[in-house]
Amino acid sequence: MILSEAVIVALLSLAGTALGTFGGIISSQKMVKYRLTKLEEKVDKHNHLVERVTSLELRNKVCEHRIENLESRAG
């Protein structure tokens, strides 16, 4: 059974389209994964900064309280 030229061209076109589509999907997934990783790194940095600020605010409250105690004793 001999395939006609049109059928052969159609099958080659199908194969090329399938390869191109899957290649695009794979490269798109890699880009999304890369961008998500970078975003997670930024979020981690932000969370670390929030923790540091919270710690500094607590230390500031303690220092203000100690200063108020010292001022009340002195004056």
Buried (B, 14 or more C-beta within 10 A) or exposed (E): EEEEEEEEEEEEEEEEEEEEEEEEEEEEEEEEEEEEEEEEEEEEEEEEEEEEEEEEEEEEEEEEEEEEEEEEEEE
